[in-house]
Every structure is written in C-alpha cells, then in structure tokens.
Amino acid sequence: MVAVEHKSLICTNNHCFDLARTGYVNFVTRPVKTDYDKAMFSSRNIISTYGFFDPMVEEIVRIIGNRIHEANSGRMVIFDAGCGEGSHLHHIVEKIKKEHQVEVIGVGMDISKEGIKIASGKYKGHIWCVGDLTNSPFGDRAFDVILNILSPSNYAEFSRLLTDNGVLIKAVPGEDYLKELREALYHETDRETYSNERVLRLFENNFNLTESRQVYYEVPLDPDMLAHLIKMTPLSWNASEDEINKAADSIKGITADFTILCGKRREG
C-alpha cells in the first residue's frame, strides 16, 4: 500500500482507504452487523483503566519479555487481533517499552468501528484499523507477536502473519471467570458454568503450545464499576433488566480467571 498525502492508503489493486480524523483506517468494504456497541466498549475501557485486567496484562508482558531476551532483538511488531477499544495493546506496548528499552510497533485491528474509534482517539502512537480477521490487509510474516485476548481466532491467518520465530499469545477465560455474575444471572441453567476445554484443544490442534499459564485473582468492585463490568460482558445480553439490577445489588467482588496460551506456528 502507498500513503497519499497522509490522508489515504491505496493498494496495488487501486482500492483507496481513507484515514479517519483520529488516525485509524477502515479496511471493511461493506457494513458489518455487530452486538459490540459504543456503550459496551466505553464500559470495557473504564474497567480496563480501573485495573481489572492488570495482572493478566503483566503476565503477557512477562511472556513477551522472555521472548525479547531469547531473540536478542531491539525491535518488535505486535498485532492485537480483536483489539476492541485498544487498552490491552496500549498497556502491553507501553510496559514493554519501559521495562525492556526496545522499539515496539503496536498494531490493533477489530471488526467494530466503535471500538477502533475509542482506541484511535485515546491511545496515540499505535496503528489502528477496522478490519476482518478472515480478510486482513497485512502481508505475510508481518508480526513478531500476535495477541488474541478474549477474542475469536483465525489460526490459518495467524500462521500466515507470524514471522518464522513469532509467537501467538491467546488469553481465554478460565472456568471461574466472572463466576459471581454467572451465578447471579444464570443460576441453575447451563450458562452458570463454563469450560474452556474446547478452546484449548483447538489451539493445540493448530499451533505448537510452548507454555500455558493461569492467572487467577479477585477484584473488589463498587456499584459504579460493577455496572460497567456488567455492560462490558456478553453475559448480560440475554439477561433481563430486573436480573441485572439484582446481580448488581448482590455482588461485591468479581473473580478474574484467565488461561494464557503461548504457541508457535507449525511448519508445512
């Protein structure tokens, strides 16, 4: 692609993609319907800024830091596939820069324009784009690290995009993730419990698993923060307003439980 007057990108097929005022580019050529709206992403950004995800982010930074030392590299390009409102990528990139004194380029992509609008408006210095992971605009072997945090995967595309020594880091919910909210909203239903076994198997069927870590902690939440947490999660989509209000009144803290998988692409 070629940049034209810092306003547009034109590809070899002569498709033109304009840069938005806040600096993101939209690679989606047709309207996309999504349940992830502006209010949801705004609440997620508030929860992230509050520090709800900090221990998970710190663990991901440690994994990437170990790779920096192994590769003895002074430059790294990180792609967050399904970046939402951008807070995870921003915090990870900034921590790596501070702790390891390396040049880091952060690239975030999400199918939701509302998420990318927040990301590009709040977190400058990164590359933000609206795009579909099944039809991403990036060239082969473009990224040293791919992040896939609480988001759907496309392992064929991840394999294409990773450098030869690149790593995929995927964070998935553990069985106790938001268990208080599940118990309050879906008591005695099949949604009260959760298993990530299918997701873990799918990862191992497509990538060579190099390490797996569990991050488990509890976060106290006041009513305002709890309201934002409820708004940010799809768990609340099928619940009635009365059920959500009862849950908000009864919950004082939330369990965070994540499994972080790190893997390398398979050859051939």
Number of C-alpha atoms within 10 A of each C-alpha: 15 12 14 11 7 10 13 16 18 14 13 8 7 10 11 16 18 17 16 14 11 16 20 22 24 20 20 18 10 6 6 10 8 9 9 17 13 17 14 21 25 18 21 24 24 16 20 18 14 12 12 22 17 15 15 22 19 16 16 22 19 15 17 21 16 11 17 17 11 9 11 9 11 12 12 18 17 24 25 25 27 25 28 30 32 29 21 22 25 21 17 20 22 13 17 21 13 9 11 12 11 15 14 16 16 21 22 28 29 23 23 26 24 19 28 30 24 19 29 23 15 15 17 12 12 19 17 29 28 24 23 19 19 11 10 15 14 13 10 13 15 17 26 20 25 25 23 22 23 15 15 13 18 12 18 12 15 27 22 16 22 23 19 16 13 24 27 27 23 25 23 21 20 20 16 18 22 20 18 18 25 20 15 17 23 18 12 11 10 8 12 15 15 14 12 13 11 8 14 17 10 12 19 13 12 17 20 16 19 12 11 14 15 15 17 15 15 13 13 13 18 12 15 9 17 22 18 20 24 21 19 22 16 12 15 18 13 11 12 10 11 10 14 19 13 12 20 20 11 12 16 14 16 20 17 21 20 25 20 23 22 24 19 21 22 12 8 3
